[in-house]
């Protein structure tokens, strides 16, 4: 029994869920949604928000993701001040937007800008699911479209990280129109032989999955990400069949040829750098051939 007192400590601290002191301040600890372990948030953030116990990829906000990818000091954000209004006068919508701005320190559900990954310039759009569940309204669609236009004009590769519940219901058909708008801008970029890399994170659903998220020249995803259009229950009721347990996961899509690769978050920067270098000659991006 004495050996139990001398057991080597784990590298990362975790506490059983039923042993957590209820008086611990909010934000100090985070429960893994997969294995239910309680983890120190500080250690979890250092590990790129990947559970140290089971490897589950927890959601990462846009600022954290940008910091994990770009060379230090190279990122420049643009269109930061763009804000949604209430074109359909949806009750309570402006108040919800303001609450999300206070909670996330963002003005919208996507951050766009440019920077360098291992010295290679790129334009990026990173969606943030903590702002209105990453839903796509007119401003989100406009910012992504402007990012694609900038990539075309500068002849930079375009990287898009998606995390979304789909179209934003409070903006109705104006939100749905962003599917066509963003897809068109990516087509213009593709016509100029621009490189588009789409990285789907958890969750990527609805109108986002059915538009720009699936239009990359290279389509990647994080492990275990939920990717799909309609929900499982709706599909099962429509086709009157039971779907596989792993349906609409990144692993299912990879197995059926809808993804090029699943990339662990710890390997994302090096993977993207390698892909960018493969399309680079003479210090400038070599655009894709037909």
C-alpha positions in Angstrom: 0.0 0.0 0.0 2.9 2.3 0.7 3.8 2.4 -3.0 0.6 4.4 -3.6 2.2 7.3 -1.7 5.2 7.4 -4.0 3.4 7.1 -7.4 4.9 9.4 -9.9 2.7 12.4 -10.5 1.1 13.0 -13.9 2.5 15.8 -16.0 -0.9 17.5 -16.1 -3.2 18.1 -13.2 -6.7 16.7 -13.4 -9.3 16.2 -10.7 -12.3 13.8 -10.6 -15.5 15.6 -11.4 -17.1 14.6 -8.1 -14.2 15.9 -6.0 -14.1 19.5 -7.3 -14.6 22.1 -4.6 -17.7 24.1 -5.5 -16.1 27.2 -4.3 -13.4 27.2 -7.0 -13.7 30.5 -9.0 -15.2 30.2 -12.5 -12.6 29.8 -15.2 -9.9 28.2 -13.0 -10.9 24.7 -14.1 -12.6 23.2 -17.2 -14.4 19.9 -17.6 -13.6 17.9 -20.7 -16.9 17.2 -22.5 -15.6 13.8 -23.6 -14.0 12.1 -20.6 -15.5 14.4 -18.0 -12.1 15.0 -16.3 -11.7 18.3 -14.6 -8.6 20.1 -15.9 -6.7 23.2 -14.9 -7.7 25.8 -17.5 -4.2 27.2 -17.5 -2.6 23.8 -18.4 -5.4 23.1 -20.9 -4.7 26.4 -22.7 -0.9 25.6 -22.8 -1.9 22.3 -24.4 -3.8 24.1 -27.2 -7.1 23.2 -25.5 -6.6 19.5 -26.2 -7.6 17.3 -23.2 -4.4 15.9 -21.6 -6.4 12.8 -20.5 -8.2 11.7 -23.6 -7.0 13.9 -26.4 -10.4 15.5 -27.1 -10.2 18.8 -28.9 -12.1 21.4 -27.0 -13.3 24.6 -28.7 -10.7 27.2 -29.3 -11.5 30.9 -29.7 -10.3 32.9 -32.7 -7.6 34.8 -30.8 -6.1 31.6 -29.4 -6.1 29.9 -32.7 -4.4 32.8 -34.5 -1.8 33.0 -31.8 -1.0 29.3 -32.2 -0.5 29.6 -35.9 1.1 32.8 -36.9 4.7 33.9 -36.5 5.0 36.2 -33.5 4.1 39.8 -34.3 3.2 39.0 -37.9 -0.6 39.0 -37.7 -2.6 42.1 -38.8 -6.3 42.1 -38.4 -8.6 43.9 -40.8 -12.3 44.9 -40.8 -12.3 44.5 -37.1 -14.8 47.3 -36.6 -17.6 45.8 -38.8 -20.8 45.1 -36.8 -24.1 43.6 -37.5 -27.3 45.7 -37.3 -30.9 44.5 -37.2 -32.2 44.6 -40.8 -35.3 42.6 -40.0 -35.9 44.3 -36.6 -35.8 40.9 -34.9 -36.8 41.3 -31.2 -33.9 41.3 -28.8 -31.3 40.7 -31.5 -29.2 43.9 -30.8 -29.1 43.1 -27.1 -27.9 39.6 -27.8 -25.2 40.9 -30.1 -24.0 43.4 -27.4 -23.8 40.6 -24.8 -21.7 38.5 -27.1 -19.4 41.5 -27.7 -18.9 41.9 -24.0 -18.3 38.2 -23.5 -15.9 37.6 -26.3 -14.3 41.0 -26.9 -15.2 40.5 -30.6 -17.5 42.5 -32.8 -18.5 39.5 -34.9 -18.2 35.7 -35.2 -15.2 35.8 -37.5 -11.7 37.4 -37.3 -9.9 38.1 -40.5 -6.4 39.3 -41.3 -3.1 38.4 -42.7 0.2 37.2 -41.3 3.0 34.7 -41.8 3.3 31.0 -41.0 7.0 30.1 -40.9 7.7 33.1 -43.0 5.1 32.5 -45.6 2.4 35.2 -45.9 -1.3 34.1 -45.9 -4.7 35.6 -45.4 -6.9 33.9 -42.8 -10.5 33.9 -41.6 -11.1 32.3 -38.2 -14.7 31.7 -37.0 -15.4 31.8 -33.3 -18.3 29.6 -32.0 -18.5 31.6 -28.7 -20.1 34.5 -30.6 -23.7 33.7 -31.6 -22.6 30.0 -32.0 -20.4 31.1 -35.0 -23.6 31.7 -37.0 -23.2 33.4 -40.4 -24.9 36.7 -40.8 -24.3 39.4 -43.3 -21.2 40.8 -41.6 -19.6 37.3 -41.3 -20.3 36.6 -45.0 -18.9 40.0 -45.9 -15.7 39.7 -43.9 -15.0 36.2 -45.4 -15.7 37.6 -48.9 -13.3 40.5 -48.3 -10.7 38.1 -47.1 -11.0 36.0 -50.3 -10.8 39.2 -52.4 -7.7 40.4 -50.5 -6.0 36.9 -51.1 -6.8 37.3 -54.8 -5.4 40.8 -55.0 -2.2 40.0 -53.0 -1.8 36.5 -54.5 -1.7 35.1 -51.0 -3.1 31.7 -50.0 -6.4 31.8 -48.1 -6.9 29.8 -44.9 -10.4 29.4 -43.4 -11.1 27.9 -40.0 -14.8 27.2 -39.7 -16.8 26.7 -36.4 -20.4 27.5 -36.9 -24.0 26.4 -36.2 -25.0 27.6 -39.6 -26.9 30.6 -40.9 -28.1 33.3 -38.5 -31.8 33.0 -38.1 -32.2 36.7 -36.9 -31.2 37.9 -40.4 -33.4 35.5 -42.3 -32.8 35.3 -46.1 -30.1 37.9 -45.9 -28.1 35.4 -43.9 -28.8 32.6 -46.5 -27.6 34.9 -49.3 -24.1 34.8 -47.7 -23.8 31.2 -48.8 -23.9 32.3 -52.5 -21.8 35.4 -51.8 -18.9 33.6 -50.1 -19.0 30.8 -52.6 -18.8 33.2 -55.4 -15.8 35.0 -53.9 -14.0 31.7 -53.5 -14.7 30.9 -57.1 -13.2 34.2 -58.2 -10.1 33.4 -56.2 -10.0 29.9 -57.6 -10.3 31.3 -61.2 -7.1 33.2 -60.5 -5.5 29.9 -59.4 -5.4 30.9 -55.8 -4.7 28.3 -53.1 -7.6 27.8 -50.6 -7.2 25.6 -47.5 -10.3 25.0 -45.5 -10.0 23.6 -41.9 -13.2 22.4 -40.3 -13.4 22.5 -36.5 -16.1 21.5 -34.1 -18.9 22.2 -35.1 -19.1 23.1 -38.8 -22.8 22.7 -39.7 -25.7 24.2 -41.7 -25.2 26.8 -44.3 -21.4 27.2 -43.6 -20.8 23.5 -44.2 -22.9 23.7 -47.4 -21.0 26.7 -48.8 -17.4 28.0 -48.3 -16.3 25.5 -45.7 -16.4 22.7 -48.3 -14.8 24.6 -51.2 -11.1 24.4 -50.3 -8.5 23.0 -52.7 -7.4 21.2 -49.6 -10.0 20.3 -47.0 -8.8 19.4 -43.5 -10.5 18.9 -40.1 -9.6 18.5 -36.5 -10.2 15.1 -34.8 -13.8 14.4 -33.8 -15.2 17.5 -35.3 -19.0 17.5 -36.1 -19.4 18.3 -39.8 -22.7 18.2 -41.6 -25.8 20.1 -42.8 -29.0 18.9 -41.2 -29.1 17.2 -37.8 -28.9 13.5 -37.3 -32.5 13.2 -36.0 -33.9 15.1 -39.0 -32.0 12.9 -41.5 -33.1 9.7 -39.7 -36.7 10.8 -39.7 -36.5 11.7 -43.4 -34.8 8.5 -44.7 -36.4 6.3 -42.0 -33.0 4.6 -41.4 -30.6 4.5 -38.4 -27.4 6.3 -39.2 -23.9 5.0 -38.2 -22.7 6.1 -34.8 -19.8 8.1 -36.3 -22.0 9.8 -38.9 -21.1 13.5 -39.5 -17.8 13.2 -37.7 -14.5 14.2 -39.3 -13.5 10.5 -39.3 -16.6 9.5 -41.2 -16.1 12.1 -43.8 -12.4 11.2 -44.3 -13.4 7.5 -44.7 -15.9 8.5 -47.4 -13.6 10.8 -49.4 -14.9 14.2 -48.3 -11.8 15.3 -46.5 -8.1 15.2 -47.4 -6.8 14.7 -43.9 -7.5 15.0 -40.2 -4.9 17.0 -38.4 -4.2 17.1 -34.7 -4.1 20.6 -33.3 -0.6 20.3 -32.2 0.5 19.5 -35.7 -1.7 22.1 -37.5 0.9 24.9 -37.8 3.6 22.5 -39.2 1.1 20.9 -41.6 -0.1 24.2 -42.9 3.5 25.4 -43.3 4.4 22.3 -45.3 1.4 22.8 -47.6 2.2 26.4 -48.2 5.8 25.6 -48.9 4.7 22.9 -51.4 3.0 25.7 -53.4 5.8 28.2 -53.1 8.6 28.9 -55.6 11.1 31.7 -55.7 9.7 33.3 -52.5 6.2 33.8 -54.0 3.2 31.5 -53.9 2.9 29.3 -56.9 -0.8 29.3 -57.8 -2.5 26.1 -58.6 -2.7 24.9 -62.2 -5.9 23.7 -63.8 
